[in-house]
Amino acid sequence: MQDKLTLMIPGPTPVPETVLLAMSRHPIGHRSAEFQKIVKRTTEQLKWLHQTSGDVLVMSGSGTAAMEAGIINVLSRGDKVLCGDNGKFGERWVKLSKAFGLEVQVIKAEWGQPLDPEAFRAALEADTAKEIRAVILTHSETSTGVINDLQTIAAHVRAHGTALTIADCVTSLGACDVPMDAWGLDVVGSGSQKGYMMPPGLAFVGMSDRAWTAYERSDLPKFYLDLGKYRKAAHADSNPFTPPVNLYFALEAALEMMQQEGLESIVARHARHRAAAQAGMTAMGLPLYAAAGHGSPAITAVAPEGVDAEVLRKAVKERFDILLAGGQDHLKGKVFRIGHLGFVCDRDVLTAVAAIEATLQGLGLHKGTPGAGMAATAAALAG
Ligand SMILES: Cc1ncc(COP(=O)(O)O)c(C=O)c1O
């Protein structure tokens, strides 16, 4: 049905009407006092979201631009880095690091499994010459629906003393607690189309003081993504280049909504939706893809047996106008993913589970008691 599509993918995520309306204004001059006020306000709001007293810089781009900026601004040619890889995005940071001539040691885990913090501790402790300059990892691995133990890994990096933690928090910020200062994170990358409840287009990079010290020695080529330019401009409530000003209107409105809800409530809501989605799938006999206890609060990946996940996903879209995400790479057809990130309420999760259940029943593939998925989801939401 026209205009009925509900996004239950891990990005782009649904955008609240308040945010859409905030955007639907005539653009204003990006060197005007009015725009400066917005930059000042959103900078404070972003520090609140990142739980940091450091800089959080805003640029045009997607999450990958944020991560690329984070990496090229604190590292130098030939630097040794440890990269965590347990999914599509971990793989991407390995490729990105190699593209910039870094010497990459990969710490791998099977897709669906979390990264092992002990493997990071061992590699960092073995580095008595202190050659490792950074540990690069994904907090919420969107491709598999696994949440990695960023807090523990970052603590091991701190104990090393020299290395920085560069974290992809693209699908964790705004879904779970990411206290940048308390966890000692040095670089935190994210993008607007995820927990921010905005359309795509803005990239964010949080930078610690240690990251800025590393910036001074970094010799990797950069111009548009040179974070020094963004810091200088941000300290004057500005942006070095022409920013997408309408997305700034959206940013201010979205962060205002998030502040009104409160971080604790946002985190609790995402945890509740994870529990509800997991309960529904399990009650229908659909195995979860992420290892037990390691599911991301933003995404539930499901690996149905005896049914092509793409067939199921397409049927849910055609019959119910709910868009689920498919499996990536070798998981195509084997996995579908329910995004419950950002502007998602209990009704959305309940409806998505009901749609999956009705579709399975229609295809004659429901393995449990009819209605069991809905009942389990409703109970988890209530509890
Ligand atoms: C964990 C994670 N990292 C990075 C990205 C890349 O972001 P973008 O597509 O915005 O560049 C995504 C996008 O889905 C993601 O989920």
The ligand as an ORCA input file, in Angstrom:
! r2SCAN-3c Opt
* xyz 0 1
  C      28.138     -1.358     12.225
  C      28.152     -0.524     10.996
  N      29.278      0.110     10.675
  C      29.367      0.866      9.583
  C      28.317      0.996      8.725
  C      28.512      1.772      7.487
  O      27.761      2.835      7.481
  P      27.385      3.616      6.131
  O      26.657      2.683      5.250
  O      26.553      4.675      6.739
  O      28.646      4.107      5.569
  C      27.104      0.374      9.006
  C      25.946      0.481      8.109
  O      25.015     -0.271      8.174
  C      27.027     -0.415     10.181
  O      25.899     -1.037     10.505
*
